[in-house]
Amino acid sequence: MSHERARELVVRFRAALRAPIPPGPALPEGLAAPDARELVESMLLARHLDLAAHELRASGHGHYTICSSGHEANAVIGRLTTPDDPAIVHYRSAALQLERARQVPATDGVRDIALSLVASSDEPASGGRHKAFGGKALGIVPSTSTIASHLPRAFGLALAIERRRKLGLARADERDDGIVVASFGDASLNHSTAIGALNAVSYTLHQRVAVPLLVVCEDNGIGISVRSPDGWVAARLRSLPGVTVFDADGGSLFRTVGAVRAAVQHVRRTRRAAAVHLACVRLLGHAGSDVDTTYRTPAEIEAALSRDPVLLAALELIGAGAASADELLALDAAAEARVQSEAERARRSPRLTTRAAVLAALAASPGPEVMTEARGARATLAGATLAQGIGAALGEALDRYPGALVFGEDVAKKGGVYGVTRGLVARGGPARVFNTLLDEQTILGVALGAAVSGSLRGDEPRRALLPIPEIQYLAYLHNAEDQLRGEACTLPFFSNGALDNPMLVRIAGLGYQKGFGGHFHNDDSVAVLRDVPGCVVCVPARAEDALALYRTALALAVVARRVVVAVEPIALYHTRDLYQEGDGAWLSGEPEAAAEPWRARVYHADARDLVVLTYGNGLYLSLRAARRLERERGLRVRVLDLRWLSPLPIDDVVAHARDVGRVLVVDECRQSGSPSEALAAALLEQAPGVRFARVTAADCLVPLGDAARLVLPDEAEIVEAAAGLVG
């Protein structure tokens, strides 16, 4: 149905231009006739690319038919901004991308979009991995933008423009009035991600902080089959405190140019956010399999066709005397021929044919340069707690990397809920250590925008912004985890490795807090983090490990461009003693220069009765259990602190398992979905015959008070499981 209607749009356009066309309004001030003709050309090219998408799909070559028809007025946004204005755009932005491509020599926007339709490995944005508008050269961050999940990053990018300049990290060739552009659909305006991001914009403007962000809501009145209530989008946008709204009628090229120009100039001049409400129509079904006649009446479809922005733009040009009908018909024919030629080229272009080729866009294993970067000066941490070790690592990062930013809820003057960041605001200054509003999506969005800003600009890695955001509790991550899964770690995949967003995310978590807690402060699940391709996860348990791990984590970010998440065991933050009160045995020893990626730390390396694999609070419990087993049963237990949960230190695990022959996993996370499952699978595959058992938390949320001990592993369980395994 959409395929036929796409053809009908072309037929209608040509028929209308062959009929008499009366004079109309003159070209608006500032829009020259050649520029107007180029805008219409981009709109025509986008239209023919939509038709090509359906034809390629019908012939079995294409894979993507979410079309831009009805939204072509967004070409004006591409025209009136530059590749120096970072953009993250809606999935109906073909005309916008074509206009951006005009500004980039040696870029063929039509060819690039045609290649994307067939998932060609020659396609420059993602290399055929996903259909996404954008590319580094265009200044457009590739994104799916399906639920406005890109808006927190766009907000972060806008903040980063000003923060880079304030910290003296901006490049000399950067324009002083650069802005960020983000576009999205009317249905996405209702998503919690959009609401949170736009609230963060207003919250920040209210504090008189610059936010040079232009958001564009492309309102076609319908989200798949669900209609937006009349007047809702306008009312919602105008309710945003501090954000100036500009109305643009996408059915009039002339009025759209005026509104978008005014909005862009407003943001450039005032450094304050603005919103463009761009009225559009959806001329085809939502996507390839969508039959919109099941929920749109013939009259509704005909009304939409009568508002075709490409046809109306052409009629405006003819009416203004800026082009003749014959000139625009020739432009249309040339656009059709050009698109057909590129579609044929795309049919013959190569595809991704091996697993290795697909995986190549994800971060590769770190090379020796990571350890070179990670090794810092010898640090004196004698007698330090885990919290103090983390604070020392963060302070060292502020000293070493001028773009390092430490931020989150309560991290500045208070020093965090547990005092981990105490003193850092005095060390790094309020521009580098600062509090955010209480919204995890926004915290991660600020990090995403800051991180990608350096990648877009080509900054020297050690002088780029290096975000170190804090999520106050692991349970609070879950409302924002898509910012890691769908935005942070997918960016190299979507951009064929051309763009990245390196960062170190700190999350206070895991169980065993005493006198405080319940599930929201004792979350014992890391499954969601381990499930994200490309995400590195580590867990420091002691002060010296924190310093060594965080040096490596930051080197992984700076050199290997990785996203690293550190889950910090809250219960161990201020722990001092291990075996008995006053022994100070949990306090820091001599730290490593850095922690080698994916290598475990070994305790009691000469023990040969049993190997215990563990991490976090499990290390504390396992070392206590190992002492009891030796004293009470004469068993010598080797303990491996995994430290890295993704990727796991499998080589060390397998080597020690083969050496000893008996393995017990002590995993404080739930039995289902915990790292212990992956360890069991690795040993089954690579060390068959090794005797294996595990002690885990129950498949249950952590309850409040002493009842927490009923679902979490304890020392006695470990002792009994170990004795039973050894026999």
C-alpha positions, 0 to 999 in steps of 0.5 A: 500500500505504501509502495503504491502511494509513494508512486502516486506522490510522484505522479501527483507532483508532476500533474500539478506542475503541468497545470496552470499555477497562479502567482503567489507571495514573493520569496521571504527576505534572506532566501535567494532563488538558488537556495530555494531551488536547492532546498526543493531539490533536496526534498525531491531527492528525499522523496525519490529515496523513499520510493527507492526504499520500497522498490528495494524492499520489494525486490529483496534487496532493501531492509528499511522503509520508515520514510521521510515523506511529509517531513521534507521541510526538515531540509531547512534545518539542515540548510540553516545549521552547519556540521559544526553544530552537532545534531542527533536527528529523527528517523524521518530526516533524509532531506535534512541529511541531504542538506547537511551533505551539501556542506561537506565536500566529497560527500554524496548524500544520495549515495550514502542513504541509498547504501543505508537502505540495503545495509551495505558495508560501504555505507559510511555511517554504520557500515551496514550494521543499522539504518541511521542518519548521520556520520561524523563528517556531517556532525550528525551522531547516528542514532535510532531516535525511536523513543527520544532516547537521544535527547538526554545526550543532546542536552549533554552535548549542549552543556559540553559546548560551554563546558569545553570553552570554560575549561579552555579545552575548545579547539581554536577553530570552533565557532563561538556560537555553535549550537546543538540540534535534536529532532524527534516525533510528536509521539516521542514527546510523551516518552519519559526520556523526552520529558526528563530531558526537556525538564533538565533543559528547563531546570538548567536554564532556570539557574541561568546556565547556558544551554545552546540547544535547538529541539525540533518536534516534527509533529505529523499528528500520529504515532504509528496508529495512535493520534496525538490529541489536537493542540497537545504538542503545542501546549506541551512545548509551551509549558517548558519553562525558559524555552522559547517556542517557534511555530513552523508550518512544514507545508510552507517552505517560506514560513518554515525558513523564517521560523527556523532561521529565527529559532537558530539565531535565538539560540546562537545569540542568547545561548538559551534553548528553543523549540521548533514545533514543525507541523508535518504530515505522514503521507505513507504508512509508518513503516514497511509492514504498516497498512495505515488504511486500517486506522486512517480513513480515505478522507484523512489520507486524502487530506494528508496528500493535499498537504504534501510539502514537496508539492507545496514548496514547488508551487510556492517557488513557481508562484514567487517567480523563483523557478518555472514549472519546467525547471522544477519538473526537470529537477524532479526528473534529474532527482529520479534518475540520480536516485535510481542510479544510486539504488542500482549501485546499492543493489550491487554493493557489498554486504557484511558477510562474516561475524568478525566483520559485524563485530569489528565496530565494537571495541577491540581488546585493549592493547599494551598502550592501555597499561602504559597509560594506566600506570601512575605514580606510586601512591601511598594508600596505607591504612585507607578504606575502600571509600578513601581509595576511590576518592584517591583514584578520582582525585588523581584523575582530576589532576591527570586529565584536564577534561575529567568531570565528576558529577551526580547527585550530592557529589560536590560539597557533601561528597556523596551519600557515603563521603566517597567524593569528599574534598574533590570539589576543592581539588577540581573546582565547581566546573569539574565537580558538580551536582546534578538534578535527581534524574539518572537518565539526565546524569547519563545523558550529560555524560554521553554528550560530554564524551561524544563532544570530543569524538565529534571534534577530534580532540586529543584524547587526554584533553577531551572531556572525560565524564565520571558520573555517579549513579547513587544506587544500583537499583536507581540505574534501572530506570535509565539503563537504556542510556548505556545499552541503547545509546552509549555502547551502541554508538561505535556500532552505529557509527562504524567505530567513527564515534564513541563516548568513553566514560567511567560510570560509578554505581554504588551497589550490592548488598550487606548494608547494615542498619539501612537498605531494603532493595533500593539500597541493596540491589544485588543484580549486575545482569543488565550491565553484563548483557550490554555488548562492549560495556566493561564492568569492574568491582573494586573491593579494597582501596588498593584495588580501587586505585589500580582498577580505576587507573586502568578503567580511565586508560580504557576510556582515554586510549581504548575509547571504552565505556566502563562501569564500576559497581562499588560495594557500599557495605565495604566503603568504610570497612576496616577489619577482616577477621576480628575487631581492630585488626585493620586487615581490610585496609589498603596494602601496597597498590599495583601500578594498574590492574591489567584488564581481565586479570584476577587478583589471587590470594593464597596462591599456593593453596591446592585444596580448592579455588574460590571465585568471587568479587565484591562482598564475596571476597570479604566473606570468602577470605574469612571462610578460607581462614576458618576452613584452614583452622577448623578442617585443615583445608587450604583455599585459593581465592580469586577476586575476579575484579572484572565482571565483563569481560570476565577473567576467563583465562585466569579462572580456567588456569586456576581451575585446571591447576586445583581441580575443584572450584567454588563460586561465591556470587552475591548476585542472584542465582539466575542471571548472575556471573556464576552462570557464565563461570559455570559455562566457561568451566564446562567448556574449557575445564571439563572434569573440574568439580564445581559448585556455587553459593549465590543469593536467592532469586529474590529482592533484598528485604529490609533489616536482618531479613536480608541475611536470609537471601544473601550468601553468608560465611557459614554457607561458604564453609559448608559448600567448600567442605562438601566440594572437597569431600 
